[in-house]
Amino acid sequence: MSGLQAKSCETEAPQSARVSPGDHRRPPADAVVDAKWLEPTWVKVRRIRFGSGRPKNRLVHVTDIHHKGDSAYLRSIVKKINALSPDFVCFTGDLIEEGRFLPEALEILTA
């Protein structure tokens, strides 16, 4: 794909959660800790530019938030999205963990 340039990638992951490239072996307890407490709070921002010159539109793709009542966390995600000044925002994956969290999530996203 000609003109595709990855500009930057910012990842907020604790050093203790990182695995060496090619090393996908983890003790079971480590995997549980990662899935339960570390990975759910990671926010990864990857900037990709198509073509050269000034972009005409900015798209932000957000996936797998799994909101389960932590309104401060969801508000921080919205703040990061807004800081990118997007023209379009696309949500894919699971926005909420359970149906009862939908009204709160929608309220935060539309505020």
C-alpha positions as CSV (number, residue, x, y, z in Angstrom):
1,M,0.0,0.0,0.0
2,S,1.8,3.1,-1.2
3,G,1.9,6.2,1.0
4,L,0.9,4.4,4.2
5,Q,3.1,5.8,7.0
6,A,2.8,5.0,10.7
7,K,3.5,8.3,12.5
8,S,3.6,7.2,16.1
9,C,2.3,4.7,18.5
10,E,1.7,5.5,22.2
11,T,0.9,2.7,24.5
12,E,0.2,2.9,28.2
13,A,1.2,-0.5,29.5
14,P,3.2,-1.2,32.6
15,Q,6.7,-2.5,32.0
16,S,5.9,-5.6,34.1
17,A,3.1,-6.4,31.6
18,R,5.4,-6.5,28.5
19,V,6.6,-9.7,26.9
20,S,9.6,-10.1,24.7
21,P,8.9,-10.4,21.0
22,G,8.3,-14.0,20.1
23,D,7.8,-15.0,23.7
24,H,4.1,-15.8,24.1
25,R,4.5,-18.2,27.0
26,R,3.1,-17.0,30.3
27,P,2.4,-18.8,33.5
28,P,-1.4,-19.1,34.0
29,A,-1.4,-16.8,37.1
30,D,0.4,-14.1,35.0
31,A,-2.2,-14.4,32.3
32,V,-5.1,-14.0,34.8
33,V,-3.5,-10.9,36.3
34,D,-2.9,-9.4,32.8
35,A,-6.5,-10.1,31.7
36,K,-8.1,-8.9,34.9
37,W,-6.1,-5.9,36.0
38,L,-3.6,-4.7,33.4
39,E,-4.9,-5.0,29.9
40,P,-8.4,-3.6,30.6
41,T,-6.9,-0.2,31.3
42,W,-4.4,0.0,28.4
43,V,-5.0,2.7,25.9
44,K,-3.1,2.5,22.7
45,V,-3.0,5.4,20.2
46,R,-1.6,4.6,16.8
47,R,-1.4,7.3,14.2
48,I,-1.4,6.2,10.6
49,R,-1.2,8.6,7.6
50,F,-2.4,7.7,4.2
51,G,-0.7,9.5,1.4
52,S,1.4,12.6,1.7
53,G,0.4,16.2,2.5
54,R,-2.1,17.5,5.1
55,P,-4.9,15.0,6.0
56,K,-8.4,16.1,4.9
57,N,-10.1,14.1,7.6
58,R,-9.2,12.5,10.9
59,L,-10.8,9.2,11.9
60,V,-10.6,7.7,15.4
61,H,-11.3,4.0,15.8
62,V,-12.2,2.8,19.3
63,T,-12.7,-0.8,20.1
64,D,-13.5,-3.1,23.1
65,I,-14.1,-0.6,25.9
66,H,-16.2,-3.0,27.9
67,H,-17.6,-0.3,30.1
68,K,-18.8,-1.8,33.4
69,G,-19.5,1.2,35.5
70,D,-16.1,2.9,35.8
71,S,-17.3,6.3,34.7
72,A,-14.0,8.0,35.4
73,Y,-12.2,5.6,33.1
74,L,-14.7,6.1,30.3
75,R,-14.5,9.9,30.7
76,S,-10.7,9.6,30.4
77,I,-11.2,7.7,27.1
78,V,-13.6,10.3,25.8
79,K,-11.1,13.0,26.8
80,K,-8.3,11.3,24.8
81,I,-10.6,10.9,21.8
82,N,-11.5,14.6,21.9
83,A,-7.9,15.6,22.2
84,L,-7.2,14.0,18.8
85,S,-9.8,16.4,17.3
86,P,-11.5,13.7,15.1
87,D,-13.8,14.4,12.2
88,F,-15.2,10.9,12.7
89,V,-15.3,8.4,15.6
90,C,-16.0,4.7,15.0
91,F,-16.8,2.4,17.9
92,T,-16.4,-1.3,17.2
93,G,-16.2,-4.3,19.5
94,D,-17.9,-4.3,22.9
95,L,-18.8,-0.8,24.2
96,I,-20.4,-2.2,27.4
97,E,-20.0,-5.3,29.5
98,E,-23.7,-5.6,30.4
99,G,-26.9,-3.9,29.2
100,R,-27.4,-2.1,32.5
101,F,-24.3,0.0,31.7
102,L,-25.6,1.3,28.4
103,P,-27.5,4.4,29.7
104,E,-24.4,5.6,31.6
105,A,-22.1,4.9,28.7
106,L,-24.3,6.8,26.2
107,E,-24.6,9.7,28.6
108,I,-20.8,10.0,28.9
109,L,-20.2,9.6,25.2
110,T,-22.8,12.2,24.2
111,A,-21.9,14.8,26.9
